[in-house]
Amino acid sequence: MKLNKSFNGISTLLGIFAGAVFMVLIKILISSGVFSSMKRALFHDAGDEVKSVIEFAHPKLLYLLLLLIPLAVWYFFRRKRMTANMQISTIEAFQGVKKSYKYYMLHLPFVLRLGVIALLIIALARPQSSSNWSDRDVEGIDIVMAMDISGSMIAEDLKPNRLEAAKSVGVDFITSRPNDNIGIVVFAGESFTLSPMTTDKGSLVSLMNNISDEMIDADGTAIGMGLANAVNRIKDSQAKSKVIILLTDGSNNTGEVDPLTAAELAKTFNIRVYTIGVGTKGLAPYPVRTVFGIQRQNVKVEIDEKTLQTIADKTNGKYFRATDNKSLKAIYAEIDQMEKTKIQVTEYSKKQEEFLPYVIGALLLLLLEIILQNTVLRHIP
């Protein structure tokens, strides 16, 4: 009796050990990335690329895993044929009998055998770990954003007005250029540098958000002064690509520098100028302060498109017209695509054979199967 209890205790421990080994091996396979690597190896064109730390030298051998399916079917029908039949008048006497734990472990050896075959197939496919690293040579672009902040920029044909729309799109543009030096110049009747060129995108975003039409007391639109100031800020740059984005909603009506003269200066220093005319065509609602509060009046939109086009042509840039928020976003998106940062990448890779853990796992499962078949699950023919 004591011997039987001891035998049952050993059997239970072996069963627990078998389940633990099986779960540990599954966990190792998942953490190593072998399942995702098998998916990439077998299905090269299936959807998005699957990132994995394991690659296979002979991935086509993984198709042998499909043999596990007919093996499982064969085992099912073989067990069915081997089951003995006995006819009795009633099974009432057996209904209260609990099933032994051996009943639940009956198919465990076969499952272990399938695990052995699967691990050996994976080992034959030669799993290899790959250590990758790269050297990146980033060539940033120098950009100065010259923005008109004259009184007419609060016209409400863009929402909530031209200036706020330009600021919002400008912030998105700045944050999308992590490798570039960017500066900000503002102009109305006069011009000044709000920020020299910097890669500190946080400070640039903060300054852009704080721009208002009240920063410059002198009224008017000095496009030539704004462009000349931007050229002065970027002319000594050593970057291979130097760009100015000039945004305005009017025509040059003040300032000491003519816009075309400033354009010639930009051309001399090989600076490309993209010009943007902001405003709808025809009339635009403009807020006017009266004794009855803020009233909207329709004013005529006058943009000197000919001059802006000439500036762009002289400097190998491009002229854009933004009549609403959507077109303004599209313009900055197009400029972003035309002035992409160039990145040169040299990749290195080191591979190491990783088949040994799978072979050891297969041997452990085989050993466990042999132990179970000769102890707990031993049967007499």
C-alpha positions as CSV (number, residue, x, y, z in Angstrom):
1,M,0.0,0.0,0.0
2,K,2.8,2.4,1.0
3,L,4.7,1.4,-2.2
4,N,1.6,2.3,-4.3
5,K,1.3,5.7,-2.6
6,S,5.0,6.4,-3.2
7,F,4.6,5.4,-6.8
8,N,1.6,7.6,-7.2
9,G,3.5,10.5,-5.7
10,I,6.5,10.0,-8.0
11,S,4.0,9.9,-11.0
12,T,2.4,13.1,-10.0
13,L,5.8,14.9,-9.7
14,L,6.8,13.6,-13.1
15,G,3.6,14.8,-14.6
16,I,4.1,18.3,-13.1
17,F,7.7,18.3,-14.3
18,A,6.6,17.3,-17.8
19,G,4.1,20.2,-17.9
20,A,6.6,22.7,-16.5
21,V,9.3,21.7,-19.1
22,F,6.8,22.0,-21.9
23,M,5.6,25.5,-20.7
24,V,9.3,26.7,-20.3
25,L,10.1,25.6,-23.8
26,I,7.1,27.4,-25.2
27,K,8.1,30.5,-23.3
28,I,11.6,30.3,-24.7
29,L,10.3,30.0,-28.2
30,I,8.1,33.0,-27.8
31,S,10.7,35.2,-26.2
32,S,13.3,34.3,-28.8
33,G,11.0,35.5,-31.5
34,V,11.1,32.2,-33.3
35,F,7.4,32.2,-34.1
36,S,7.4,35.6,-35.7
37,S,10.6,34.6,-37.6
38,M,8.9,31.5,-38.9
39,K,6.0,33.6,-40.1
40,R,8.4,35.9,-42.0
41,A,10.3,33.0,-43.4
42,L,7.3,31.1,-44.7
43,F,5.1,34.1,-45.8
44,H,7.4,36.7,-47.3
45,D,4.6,38.6,-48.9
46,A,2.0,38.4,-46.1
47,G,1.2,41.9,-45.0
48,D,3.6,44.1,-42.9
49,E,7.1,42.9,-42.3
50,V,7.4,41.0,-39.0
51,K,10.3,42.2,-36.9
52,S,12.3,39.4,-35.3
53,V,15.6,38.7,-33.6
54,I,15.9,35.3,-35.1
55,E,16.6,34.4,-38.7
56,F,16.9,31.1,-40.5
57,A,19.6,29.9,-42.8
58,H,17.3,27.3,-44.4
59,P,13.8,28.7,-43.9
60,K,12.1,26.3,-46.4
61,L,12.8,23.4,-44.1
62,L,10.2,24.9,-41.8
63,Y,7.6,23.5,-44.2
64,L,8.4,20.1,-42.6
65,L,6.4,21.3,-39.6
66,L,3.3,20.6,-41.7
67,L,4.1,16.9,-41.2
68,L,2.8,17.2,-37.6
69,I,-0.7,17.4,-38.9
70,P,-0.8,14.0,-40.6
71,L,1.0,12.5,-37.6
72,A,-1.7,13.8,-35.3
73,V,-4.4,12.4,-37.6
74,W,-2.6,9.0,-37.8
75,Y,-2.3,8.9,-34.0
76,F,-6.0,9.6,-33.6
77,F,-7.1,6.8,-35.9
78,R,-4.5,4.4,-34.5
79,R,-5.7,4.9,-31.0
80,K,-9.3,4.4,-32.1
81,R,-8.5,1.1,-33.7
82,M,-6.5,-0.1,-30.7
83,T,-9.4,0.6,-28.3
84,A,-11.0,-2.6,-27.1
85,N,-14.8,-3.1,-27.1
86,M,-16.7,-4.9,-24.4
87,Q,-20.4,-5.2,-24.3
88,I,-22.2,-5.1,-20.9
89,S,-25.8,-4.7,-20.0
90,T,-25.3,-1.5,-17.9
91,I,-22.6,0.9,-16.8
92,E,-24.5,2.1,-13.8
93,A,-21.9,0.6,-11.4
94,F,-19.1,2.7,-13.0
95,Q,-20.8,6.1,-13.1
96,G,-19.5,7.2,-9.7
97,V,-15.9,6.2,-10.3
98,K,-13.5,9.1,-10.7
99,K,-11.0,9.1,-13.6
100,S,-7.4,8.5,-12.7
101,Y,-4.8,11.2,-13.4
102,K,-3.3,8.7,-15.8
103,Y,-6.3,9.1,-18.0
104,Y,-5.5,12.8,-18.5
105,M,-1.8,12.0,-19.1
106,L,-2.5,9.2,-21.6
107,H,-1.7,11.3,-24.7
108,L,1.2,13.2,-23.1
109,P,4.0,11.0,-24.6
110,F,2.7,11.6,-28.1
111,V,2.5,15.4,-27.5
112,L,6.1,15.2,-26.3
113,R,7.1,13.3,-29.4
114,L,5.6,16.0,-31.6
115,G,7.5,18.6,-29.6
116,V,10.7,16.6,-30.2
117,I,10.1,16.5,-34.0
118,A,9.2,20.2,-34.1
119,L,12.3,21.3,-32.2
120,L,14.5,19.1,-34.4
121,I,13.0,20.6,-37.6
122,I,13.6,24.2,-36.2
123,A,17.2,23.2,-35.4
124,L,17.7,21.8,-39.0
125,A,16.5,25.2,-40.4
126,R,19.5,26.7,-38.5
127,P,18.1,29.6,-36.5
128,Q,20.6,32.4,-36.2
129,S,20.6,35.5,-34.0
130,S,21.5,38.7,-35.8
131,S,23.0,41.7,-34.1
132,N,22.5,44.8,-36.2
133,W,23.8,48.3,-35.8
134,S,24.4,51.2,-38.1
135,D,26.3,54.5,-38.6
136,R,24.1,57.4,-39.6
137,D,25.4,60.5,-41.3
138,V,22.7,63.1,-41.0
139,E,22.8,66.1,-43.2
140,G,20.5,68.8,-41.8
141,I,18.9,71.6,-43.8
142,D,18.9,75.2,-42.7
143,I,15.6,76.9,-42.9
144,V,14.4,80.4,-42.0
145,M,10.6,81.0,-41.8
146,A,9.8,84.7,-42.6
147,M,6.2,85.4,-41.5
148,D,4.1,88.5,-42.1
149,I,2.4,89.7,-38.9
150,S,0.9,92.9,-40.2
151,G,-2.6,94.0,-39.2
152,S,-4.2,92.4,-42.3
153,M,-3.1,89.0,-41.1
154,I,-6.1,88.9,-38.6
155,A,-8.5,88.7,-41.5
156,E,-10.8,85.8,-41.0
157,D,-10.9,84.1,-44.4
158,L,-8.7,81.4,-42.8
159,K,-9.9,80.0,-39.5
160,P,-9.7,81.5,-36.9
161,N,-7.7,84.0,-38.8
162,R,-4.7,84.1,-41.2
163,L,-2.1,84.6,-38.5
164,E,-3.3,81.8,-36.2
165,A,-3.7,79.4,-39.1
166,A,-0.1,80.2,-40.3
167,K,1.2,79.7,-36.7
168,S,-0.6,76.3,-36.3
169,V,0.8,75.0,-39.6
170,G,4.2,76.4,-38.9
171,V,4.4,74.5,-35.6
172,D,3.5,71.3,-37.3
173,F,6.2,71.9,-39.9
174,I,8.8,72.7,-37.2
175,T,8.1,69.5,-35.2
176,S,8.3,67.4,-38.4
177,R,11.9,68.5,-39.1
178,P,14.0,67.0,-36.1
179,N,17.4,67.3,-37.9
180,D,17.1,70.8,-39.3
181,N,18.3,74.2,-38.0
182,I,15.3,76.5,-38.2
183,G,15.0,80.2,-37.5
184,I,12.1,82.6,-37.4
185,V,11.9,86.1,-38.8
186,V,8.7,88.3,-38.5
187,F,7.9,91.5,-40.4
188,A,5.2,94.1,-40.8
189,G,6.3,97.7,-41.4
190,E,9.7,96.6,-40.0
191,S,11.4,93.3,-39.5
192,F,13.3,91.6,-36.7
193,T,14.6,88.1,-35.9
194,L,12.4,86.2,-33.4
195,S,14.8,83.3,-33.2
196,P,18.2,82.5,-34.8
197,M,18.6,79.1,-36.4
198,T,18.5,76.3,-33.8
199,T,17.6,72.7,-33.4
200,D,15.8,73.4,-30.1
201,K,12.3,72.6,-31.4
202,G,10.7,73.2,-28.0
203,S,11.8,76.9,-27.9
204,L,10.8,77.4,-31.6
205,V,7.3,76.0,-31.0
206,S,6.9,78.3,-27.9
207,L,8.1,81.4,-29.8
208,M,5.8,80.5,-32.8
209,N,2.8,80.1,-30.5
210,N,3.4,83.5,-28.9
211,I,3.6,85.5,-32.2
212,S,0.9,88.2,-32.4
213,D,0.1,91.1,-34.8
214,E,1.0,93.6,-32.0
215,M,4.7,92.7,-31.9
216,I,5.7,95.4,-34.3
217,D,4.3,98.9,-33.9
218,A,5.1,100.0,-37.5
219,D,2.2,99.3,-39.7
220,G,2.5,98.1,-43.3
221,T,4.1,95.2,-45.2
222,A,7.8,95.3,-45.7
223,I,8.3,92.1,-47.7
224,G,11.8,93.2,-48.9
225,M,12.9,93.9,-45.3
226,G,11.6,90.5,-44.1
227,L,13.3,88.6,-46.9
228,A,16.6,90.6,-46.5
229,N,16.6,89.9,-42.8
230,A,16.0,86.2,-43.4
231,V,18.9,86.1,-46.0
232,N,21.2,87.8,-43.5
233,R,20.4,85.1,-40.9
234,I,21.1,82.1,-43.2
235,K,23.7,83.4,-45.7
236,D,26.8,82.2,-43.7
237,S,25.4,78.7,-43.2
238,Q,27.6,75.8,-44.2
239,A,24.6,73.5,-45.0
240,K,24.4,72.3,-48.6
241,S,20.7,73.3,-48.7
242,K,19.5,76.7,-47.5
243,V,15.8,77.5,-47.6
244,I,13.6,80.5,-46.8
245,I,9.8,80.2,-46.5
246,L,8.3,83.6,-47.0
247,L,4.6,83.9,-46.0
248,T,2.6,87.1,-46.6
249,D,-0.9,88.3,-47.4
250,G,-0.2,91.6,-49.1
251,S,2.2,93.6,-51.2
252,N,5.3,95.5,-50.4
253,N,4.3,99.0,-49.4
254,T,7.1,100.1,-47.0
255,G,10.7,99.4,-46.0
256,E,14.1,100.3,-47.3
257,V,14.8,97.1,-49.3
258,D,12.9,96.2,-52.5
259,P,11.7,92.6,-52.6
260,L,13.4,91.8,-55.9
261,T,16.7,93.2,-54.6
262,A,16.4,90.9,-51.6
263,A,15.7,88.1,-54.0
264,E,18.9,88.8,-56.0
265,L,20.7,88.7,-52.7
266,A,19.3,85.3,-51.8
267,K,20.3,84.0,-55.3
268,T,23.8,85.2,-54.7
269,F,24.1,83.1,-51.6
270,N,22.4,80.1,-53.3
271,I,19.3,80.3,-51.0
272,R,16.1,78.8,-52.3
273,V,13.0,80.9,-51.4
274,Y,9.5,79.4,-51.3
275,T,6.8,82.1,-51.2
276,I,3.3,81.7,-49.9
277,G,0.5,84.1,-50.6
278,V,-2.2,83.8,-47.9
279,G,-5.8,84.9,-48.5
280,T,-8.9,84.0,-50.3
281,K,-9.8,85.4,-53.7
282,G,-12.1,88.5,-53.7
283,L,-13.3,89.8,-50.3
284,A,-12.3,88.6,-46.8
285,P,-14.0,89.4,-43.5
286,Y,-11.9,91.7,-41.3
287,P,-12.7,92.5,-37.7
288,V,-13.0,96.3,-37.0
289,R,-13.4,97.8,-33.5
290,T,-16.3,100.2,-33.3
291,V,-18.4,101.9,-30.6
292,F,-20.7,98.9,-30.9
293,G,-18.0,96.4,-30.4
294,I,-16.1,94.2,-32.9
295,Q,-17.8,94.3,-36.3
296,R,-16.8,92.3,-39.5
297,Q,-16.3,94.2,-42.7
298,N,-15.5,92.7,-46.1
299,V,-12.2,94.0,-47.4
300,K,-10.5,93.3,-50.8
301,V,-7.7,90.8,-50.8
302,E,-4.7,92.2,-52.6
303,I,-1.7,89.9,-52.9
304,D,1.2,90.9,-55.1
305,E,1.4,87.4,-56.7
306,K,3.6,88.6,-59.5
307,T,6.4,89.7,-57.2
308,L,6.1,86.6,-55.1
309,Q,6.3,84.5,-58.2
310,T,9.4,86.4,-59.4
311,I,11.1,85.9,-56.1
312,A,10.5,82.2,-56.2
313,D,11.7,81.9,-59.9
314,K,14.9,83.9,-59.3
315,T,15.9,81.6,-56.4
316,N,14.8,78.2,-57.9
317,G,12.0,78.1,-55.4
318,K,8.2,77.9,-55.9
319,Y,5.2,80.1,-55.3
320,F,2.1,78.9,-53.6
321,R,-1.3,80.4,-53.0
322,A,-3.2,79.4,-49.8
323,T,-6.9,80.3,-49.9
324,D,-8.0,78.3,-46.9
325,N,-6.6,76.2,-44.0
326,K,-6.5,73.0,-46.0
327,S,-4.5,74.4,-48.9
328,L,-2.0,76.0,-46.4
329,K,-1.4,72.7,-44.8
330,A,-1.0,71.1,-48.2
331,I,1.6,73.7,-49.1
332,Y,3.8,73.1,-46.1
333,A,3.4,69.3,-46.6
334,E,4.7,69.8,-50.2
335,I,7.6,71.9,-49.1
336,D,8.4,69.3,-46.4
337,Q,8.6,66.6,-49.1
338,M,10.7,68.7,-51.5
339,E,13.2,69.5,-48.7
340,K,13.7,66.1,-47.1
341,T,16.8,65.6,-44.9
342,K,19.3,63.3,-46.4
343,I,20.5,60.3,-44.3
344,Q,23.3,58.0,-45.2
345,V,23.2,54.7,-43.3
346,T,25.9,52.0,-43.2
347,E,24.5,48.9,-41.7
348,Y,26.5,46.1,-39.9
349,S,25.4,42.6,-39.0
350,K,26.8,39.8,-36.9
351,K,25.2,36.4,-36.9
352,Q,25.5,33.6,-34.4
353,E,24.1,30.0,-34.6
354,E,21.3,29.4,-32.2
355,F,20.3,25.7,-33.0
356,L,21.8,24.2,-29.8
357,P,19.0,25.3,-27.4
358,Y,16.4,23.6,-29.7
359,V,18.5,20.4,-29.9
360,I,18.8,20.3,-26.1
361,G,15.1,21.0,-25.7
362,A,14.3,18.1,-28.1
363,L,16.6,15.7,-26.1
364,L,14.9,16.8,-22.8
365,L,11.5,16.1,-24.2
366,L,12.6,12.7,-25.6
367,L,14.1,11.8,-22.3
368,L,10.9,12.8,-20.5
369,E,8.8,10.8,-22.9
370,I,11.0,7.7,-22.3
371,I,10.7,8.1,-18.5
372,L,6.9,8.5,-18.6
373,Q,6.4,5.5,-20.9
374,N,8.5,3.3,-18.6
375,T,7.2,4.4,-15.3
376,V,3.9,6.3,-14.9
377,L,2.3,5.3,-18.2
378,R,3.8,1.9,-18.6
379,H,1.4,-0.6,-20.0
380,I,1.4,-4.4,-20.6
381,P,0.8,-5.5,-24.2
